[in-house]
Amino acid sequence: LRQDSVVWMILPNSIVRHNLVSDKFETLSMSDNQWSVMLESADRQYVWIGMSNRLKRIDIRNNKIQVITELEGQTITSLYDDANGMLWIGTVAGIFFYDMEAKRLSTERMDLKSVTAIIANEQYVYIGYTNGLLQLRDKHIVAHYPFNYPEHKGLPGTSISQIYPGAGNKLRICTNG
């Protein structure tokens, strides 16, 4: 992850911040190493860390690491913060929502099996999960692209590992097929 001229890296039991201008490395200690995903907040004040059973956050201004919420029995697989102040937390059992303004886990939830990736553009949120790719607008499903390649609008393989933005509002979808 980059924050201006900074690259964040997660290593066993620590997080390293590398300033590319000064070439200075700073290590922040973490007591556990069961992390799975990291996301820099849109406002560039925090780095969110998804772990097995919990969500942590680093305050970039003072390097303070804190546990934000526990998700018992849920491994966090993907993170996305939207323009409405909601952090979407993808897990093996669906999507949970953390209200960043109220600083609490929302009761709202999307039941999806094995969410692997979440990304958005100006119009839609895209979710990779066990049954393919979902396209959402305002948390409502607009389209579903299942794993049934080479049929029309199907995806190759049986799982999505990552989704990247492409040129012209297109997506680059990494599957196992």
matplotlib code that plots the C-alpha trace (Angstrom):
import matplotlib.pyplot as plt

x = [0.0, 1.2, 0.5, 2.1, 5.7, 5.2, 4.9, 3.3, 4.3, 3.1, 5.7, 5.4, 4.7, 5.3, 4.2, 6.9, 6.5, 9.1, 9.5, 10.6, 12.0, 14.2, 14.6, 13.8, 12.2, 10.0, 8.8, 5.6, 5.3, 2.2, 1.5, -0.2, 0.5, -2.8, -3.4, -5.0, -5.6, -4.6, -6.3, -5.3, -8.3, -9.6, -8.8, -5.2, -5.4, -5.6, -4.4, -7.0, -5.8, -8.1, -7.1, -8.6, -11.3, -10.5, -10.2, -7.3, -6.4, -3.2, -3.4, -0.9, -0.3, 0.9, 1.5, -1.0, -2.4, -5.8, -8.3, -11.5, -13.8, -13.9, -15.6, -15.7, -15.1, -14.7, -11.6, -11.4, -10.6, -11.2, -11.8, -13.3, -14.2, -17.0, -17.8, -20.6, -18.2, -18.8, -16.0, -17.1, -15.5, -15.5, -15.3, -15.7, -19.4, -20.4, -19.9, -20.1, -20.3, -18.3, -19.7, -16.5, -18.4, -20.3, -17.3, -19.3, -20.2, -23.5, -26.3, -26.6, -24.9, -24.8, -24.9, -22.5, -20.2, -16.5, -16.1, -12.6, -12.4, -14.2, -13.6, -15.6, -15.6, -17.8, -21.0, -20.7, -19.3, -18.0, -17.7, -15.9, -17.3, -17.9, -20.6, -18.8, -18.9, -21.6, -22.2, -24.0, -25.3, -26.4, -26.0, -28.5, -27.5, -27.5, -25.8, -24.4, -21.6, -21.3, -18.5, -19.7, -17.1, -17.3, -21.0, -22.1, -21.0, -19.5, -16.2, -13.5, -12.5, -14.2, -12.9, -11.8, -8.6, -8.5, -10.1, -8.1, -9.3, -8.5, -8.6, -11.9, -13.9, -13.1, -12.0, -9.2, -10.5, -8.0, -9.5, -8.1, -9.3]
y = [0.0, 3.5, 6.7, 9.5, 8.2, 5.5, 1.7, -0.4, -4.1, -6.8, -9.3, -12.0, -10.2, -6.7, -4.0, -2.1, 1.4, 2.3, 6.0, 6.0, 9.5, 9.1, 5.4, 5.0, 1.9, 1.9, -1.3, -1.4, -4.5, -6.7, -9.5, -11.7, -12.6, -14.0, -11.2, -11.7, -8.3, -4.7, -1.4, 2.2, 4.4, 6.8, 9.7, 8.4, 8.6, 4.8, 1.5, -1.2, -4.8, -7.8, -10.8, -14.0, -13.1, -9.4, -6.0, -3.8, -0.2, 1.8, 5.5, 6.8, 10.0, 8.3, 4.7, 3.5, 0.0, -0.9, -3.7, -2.2, -5.2, -8.9, -11.2, -14.5, -17.4, -15.2, -14.9, -11.5, -11.9, -8.4, -4.8, -1.8, 1.6, 3.4, 7.1, 6.8, 6.0, 2.3, -0.2, -3.4, -6.5, -9.6, -12.9, -16.6, -16.2, -12.9, -9.2, -7.3, -3.4, -1.3, 2.3, 4.4, 7.5, 5.7, 3.4, 0.3, -2.9, -2.4, -5.0, -5.0, -7.9, -9.6, -13.4, -14.7, -17.7, -17.1, -13.5, -13.2, -9.7, -6.3, -3.4, -0.4, 2.2, 5.4, 3.4, -0.1, -2.3, -5.7, -8.7, -11.9, -14.9, -18.6, -18.4, -15.8, -12.0, -9.7, -6.2, -4.0, -0.4, 0.9, -2.6, -4.0, -6.7, -5.4, -8.4, -11.8, -13.4, -17.1, -19.5, -21.0, -20.0, -20.2, -19.5, -15.9, -13.6, -16.5, -16.6, -19.2, -21.4, -21.9, -19.0, -15.4, -14.5, -10.8, -8.0, -5.0, -1.9, -1.7, 1.0, 2.6, 1.3, -2.3, -4.9, -7.4, -10.5, -13.1, -16.6, -20.1, -21.0]
z = [0.0, -0.8, 1.2, -0.8, -0.8, 1.8, 1.2, 3.9, 4.3, 6.7, 7.9, 10.6, 13.9, 12.5, 10.0, 8.2, 6.8, 4.2, 3.2, -0.4, -0.3, 2.8, 2.3, 6.0, 7.4, 10.5, 12.2, 14.2, 16.4, 16.3, 18.8, 16.3, 12.7, 11.5, 9.0, 5.6, 4.0, 4.3, 3.1, 3.3, 4.1, 1.4, 3.8, 4.2, 8.0, 8.7, 7.5, 8.1, 8.7, 8.3, 10.4, 11.4, 13.9, 14.2, 12.4, 13.4, 12.4, 12.4, 12.9, 10.4, 12.3, 15.6, 14.5, 17.2, 16.4, 17.9, 17.7, 16.2, 16.3, 16.9, 14.3, 16.1, 13.8, 10.7, 8.7, 7.0, 3.3, 1.8, 2.8, 1.0, 2.3, 0.5, 0.1, 2.8, 5.6, 5.6, 5.7, 3.9, 5.5, 3.3, 5.2, 4.6, 5.6, 3.9, 4.2, 7.4, 7.6, 10.0, 10.4, 10.6, 11.9, 14.6, 15.3, 15.5, 13.5, 11.8, 12.2, 8.4, 6.7, 3.3, 3.4, 0.7, 0.8, 0.8, -0.3, -1.8, -3.3, -3.2, -5.5, -6.7, -9.4, -9.7, -10.4, -8.9, -6.2, -7.4, -5.1, -5.9, -4.0, -4.3, -7.0, -9.2, -9.5, -8.2, -9.5, -7.0, -6.9, -3.5, -2.0, -4.5, -7.0, -10.5, -12.2, -11.4, -13.5, -12.6, -13.3, -16.5, -19.1, -22.2, -22.0, -22.4, -19.6, -17.7, -15.8, -16.2, -13.2, -9.9, -7.7, -7.9, -6.1, -6.9, -8.8, -10.2, -11.9, -15.6, -18.2, -19.2, -16.2, -17.0, -14.5, -14.4, -12.7, -11.5, -11.4, -11.1, -14.6]

ax = plt.figure().add_subplot(projection="3d")
ax.plot(x, y, z, "-o")
ax.set_aspect("equal")
plt.show()
